[in-house]
Amino acid sequence: MILSACSTPILTPEPTQKPSSTVEPTKEEIIAPTSLPTLMPSETTVPATPMMEPTVVPTEVIDPNFRISAKDKSEQIFIPAGEFIMGTQDKDAQYILDDNGVAYPEVPMHTVYLDGFWIDKYEVTNGRYALCVADGACTAPWVNFSNTREEYYGNPEFDNYPVIMVDWWQASTYCEWAGGRLPTEAEWEKAARGTDGRRYPWGNDPITENKANFCDVNCTREHANPAFDDGFADTAPVGSYPNGASPYGVMDMAGNVWEWTSSIPVLYPYVPDGSREPEDGYKYIWRGGPWSNGIWWIRSSLRYRSVPKYWYENLGFRCASTD
């Protein structure tokens, strides 16, 4: 494993079989880094425009359901208003509340209405995140390496890979800079599975190696599954698995990296009244499952959570907007 002089979170072993074991530390004892790495210098300047003030164009609308942000060039997909099935009654679901760092209960299955919203088609990449750092609005990830790469963030080779090693505040700041916000967990789940309560973004068919990046034969963890070869031992470039797209065309909603949301962990049924999205919650929900965990962890209804100061090699985010 690659080591760093930077302070890193306490790590714990991941489970080999049962989902009831801890896979990532999320309790209050997690040690946060005490100082940020040196920020990247700004390399961008805005040329003066004679005789007129610059005009800010928030998005380029391609069609009613797709647009490109002028701020960070993110591709965004519109998720229409309406009801969807949230949660699950799957036999593999997490049913009980356990405070030992395991997934959060996914039951009962229920119907939730959401207004329409936009969500990033892809997870925020190193290249996109660097724009915010260069603009002076964001701080660099806590460290610049990944699980198998000594130079990850800041290396052009990995510009199209998901940014990792960012805590909840860094993710939230980026989304605000880009003109949006972190998605609620209900928004994330609807964008991932549509309205029919499917198990995975692509449906209920079993996972195959061309649908998601998870802990396969290439994975460095003890629980690596030798029956699959998705092509990556670590993060993959965003959009590498088009066969695993959600019903709306949102990519990488299963595997690759966990994703921060704005929601705090509260037992279902979910009520989208704002009470689950405080400005500074004690813990926040993760969604999506990462490259470092097995198949159980990338189901669309699965919920995980941690304190906002946590950051790690398998945790990233994407942004959403109601505008």
N, C-alpha and C positions, 0 to 999 in steps of 0.2 A: 504493500500500500504506500502511496506517496505521502510524505509527511510535510508539515509546514511549521514554521516558527510561530504562525498566528495561533491564537487561542481558538480551539474548536469545541463544539458541543460534545458532551459525554455520549459515547456510543454504546449500544447494547447489542447482543447477538440477535439475529432474526430467526423466526421459527423455521423448522424444517418441514412441518406438516400442519399442525393445528393452528387455525387463525386466532385462537384465543391467547397466543403468546405475544409478547411485546416484539415489535419489529423496529420501531424507532423511538427514542426517548421523547416523551412529551410532558413529563411531569414538571413540577415547579423547580426541581433540583437541576434542571438543565442549566448549564453554565453559558452565559452569553459572552461573546467577545468583548473585551474591555476597550478596544480602540479600533477605529476603521483604518484600512490600508490607505496609502496615499492616493488621493483622487487623481483621475486622469485629467490632464490639462485640457482646457477648451481649445478646439481646433477650428471652430466655426465662427465666422463673422457675418453680419448682415450688411450687405452693401447699401449705401444710401441711394434712395430713389429720388432723382431731381423732380421738383415741382409737384410731388404728390406723396401722400402717406401710403405706406404699404398696406395692402388688403390681405387680411387673414381669411383663408378658405379652409373651413374645418374638415371637409371631406369632399372627395370626388365620387359622385354617385354614378355607378355603372348601370345598375338597374334597381328596381324597388327593393330587392332583397340582398343587394351586395354593394359595398362601397369601399373606398380606400382612404384612410386617414392621411391628411396632408402633414400632420405633425410627425408621425413615426412610420408612415407608409404601411401601416398594418391593414390587412384585408379583413373586412368585417362582414358578418352575415346577420341578416335580420331574422329574429325568431318571433313569429306572429303571436298576438294575444290569444289567450284561450286556456282551457283546462288541460292538465296532463296528469298522468299517474306518477306519484312520487312514493318512494319507499318500495318495499317488496315483502312478499310472503315466501320467498325462496327458501328452501331448506338450508341453504348455506349462509343465510343472512345472519348478521350479528343481532341477537335478540335481547341480550341482557346488558345492563349498565355495569361496566367493570372499570374501576379506576386504576388499573395496572398498565395503562398504556395501550390497550387494544382498541380496535375499531369501535365506533359509537353505534348504538342501536339503529337499525334501518326499518323498524316496524312501528306502527302498522302501515300497510299500504293504504294510501288515501289519495284523493283528488285535490289538486291545487290549481287555482286560477292565477295567471300572471298577465300583466299588461305586456305589450310588445317591447322588445329590447334588441339591441345590437350586441354581438359578441365577436371577439377576435377569432378568425378562422384558425389561426395557429397560436401556439404558445409563444410568449415573448422571447425573442432570440437574443443572443449575445450582441449581435450587430445592432438591433433596435435599441436595446438597453443602453448601449454605448452612446447613442445619440443624446439620451437624457443626461448621461454623465458629462458628456462634452458640453452640454448646454448649461451645466452647473446646477441643475435641479435635482439630480440623483447622485447618490454615493455609489462607488464601485462595489461589486460583490465582496464579501468578507475575505475570500481567497480566490485565486484565479485558476486553480487546478480542478480537475474532475477525478473520478475514481481511477481512471486508467490513463489520464493525459496530464503531463506535467504543466503544460501551458494550454489553458482552455479559454477562459474569458480574456479578450484582448488579442487572441491569435486569429488572424483572418481565416484560417482553415476551418474554424468553428463558428464563424459569424452566423450561420443559418441553423445552429443548434440552440436548444432552449437555454436561457440563462438560468443558473442555479446559484446556490450559496447566497441567497437574498432572504432577508427576514420579512415579516408581514408589513412593517412600516416602509421598507424599501419598495416592496411590490405596490403598496397603496400609493406611494408618492409617484412612482412611475406612471400608474394609470391616470392619476390626476393631471400630471404633466402632459400626457397624451390626449387629454380631453375627455377622459372617462373615469372609471372606477373599477374596483374589483367586483366580480359578479357575486350575487348572493348564491348560496348553495342550491336554492330552488332554480334559479336561472341556469346555473351550471348543469344541473341534472336534466332539465328540459332540453337544453341545447345538446346534451350528450345522447339522450335516448328517445327524444320525441315524445309522443303522447300516449303510446300504447304499453308502457311499462316493461319494455324489453330488457333483457339481462345485460346486453352489451350494446355499444353504439350501432353495430351492424345488424343486430337482431338477437335471436336466441340460439343460433348455430354455435357449435363449439369453436373455441379459438383456434386459429391456425397461425403459422409463423409469418404470414403476409398481412396480418391484421393489426398487430400491436408489438411494441417493444417491451418485453418483460424478461424475467430472469430465466433465460434459456441456456443452451449448452455453452454459450460464450460468456455467461455471467460469472463474476468472480466470487459470488456468495456460495455458501455451503449447500443451500437449497436449490441450486441451479437445476433446471429441468433438461435433461439430455435428449428428450424426445422432440425438442423444437430447436430451430436455428433461425432467429429473426435477423441475423446479420450484424448485431452490435452487442458488445460487452458492457456498454455504457450508454449514455444518451445517443439518440439518433437525430439526424437533421429533421426539422419539423416537416410534416407532410409526407414522411417516408412510407406511410401505410395507407394509401387511398382506399384499399379494400376494407379498412376499419373505420371509414368516415361515418359520422352520425347521420340521421335522416335529413338533416338540414345542410350537410356538407361540412360540418365542423370537424377538424382533424385532431388526432392524437388525444381524444377524450378517454382513451384506455391506454395505459402504459406511458412510457417515455419519462415523464416526471409527475410527481404530485403537484397539485395546483392550489394555491391559497384562494380562499373566498373571503367575503366580508362578514360571513355569518358566524355567530357563536354557537357552540353545541347546546342545543335544547332538544328535549325529547319530542317526538312527533305526537300529534299531527302538526305539520308546519303551517304557520299562519303568517303570510307575507305582509305584516303590518308595521315593519320597521323595528320591532322590539328585538329582533335577532341580529340587527346590524348596528351595534353601538359604535361610537367613535373609537373606543379603546377597550375592547373586550378582554376578559381574562384569558380566554383561549379562542382560537379560530379554527373553523373546519377546513380540512384539506379534501380534495376530490381527485379522482382519476387513476390512482395507483401508479407506481414508477417502474423503471427498468429493473430495479433491484428486488422486486417482489414477485411472487408467483401469481397464478391465474386467479385465485380467490380474490386477490386485492384489486383487480381491475374491473370488477363488475360496476355497472353504472350507478347502482344505488348505494355503494359502499361509502361510509363516512369515517374520516379520521380527524384528529385535532391535535393542536399543540399550542403552547404559549407563543405570543407574537414575536418574541426575540429569537426564536429558533431558526436556524438555517442549516442546510445540508446539501450533499451532492446529488440528491434525487428530488429536490423540491424547487419548483418554479411557479409560474402563474401565467394567466392571460387576462385581458381587460374586457369590460362590458360598458354599455352606455344606454341610456333611455332617450337620448337626443338624436 
